[in-house]
């Protein structure tokens, strides 16, 4: 017996690292010390010397069962963007700048070209959020998962000056809520999506007029990264009072997370157009509206609370970053929570 006969191919692991190096190199920042292959990624913290009280932020997440679509479609070059987005968007929610990211890929069998393709997506997500991919791990798990399957997760570290942390404590009645458009379903709710649709190659290749694309193309669309948009708002001199990344749990779970006691968020459902993919999911799955808003982002990937005087300046900054935004509601006095109307 040897390790390869047991199902772990060390040579394939070496090849994977060589193939992914060019993608990792594209994410490098001046603060990164050393190259890929060390036991730990090194980042020079002197980069944050311009802050009075630097606070490190961290976020970790995966892509959930969205990876199943990548398997069926044999499309592995964008799922890494989702993994990065789910982490760096959380850091941006606290007012931070992502500094570096590490990924973890567990697979049934290491196919070097496939692993490198996955990492190319991770690298693209890092470039979009201006953070460095400083390392990661690829673990071959024979017998634990099918050979063609994998799971992808990661974590990011960011930094924020303590005075600039977004924590929602100053949100008050009369503040305005601005929603930033999502790119689609993002990376949550896919267990429900897979229950609604027959996730086969044929079904995912079905074209829907209302979508203007195939079902697979609509569902696998990568999670939007909002780091640049929120950075633009900050650079415009606008103080974001509260920020909510709309992920698992939808509106009901995520919006209250940014609110202090004594106020509630009022969100107007007709303030923006819900993307067609959500109408299709609800129709095909006979899913009631409450469940849709309690599961999906419904077209808003991020919601921020602002002083009304800052609304126009903030929205201009968001649009300058290439994002679309809407005034979607306001804050009222009351028990902490969210009301859809």
Helices and strands as residue ranges (DSSP letters): H 10-25, E 32-33, E 42-43, G 45-48, E 54-62, G 64-66, H 67-73, H 79-93, E 97-107, H 112-129, E 132-140, E 150-161, G 162-164, E 176-181, H 190-196, H 201-204, E 207-208, E 213-214, H 215-220, H 227-235, E 242-245, H 250-254, G 255-258, E 263-267, G 269-271, H 276-285, H 289-293, E 300-306, G 308-310, H 311-320, E 325-333, E 337-340
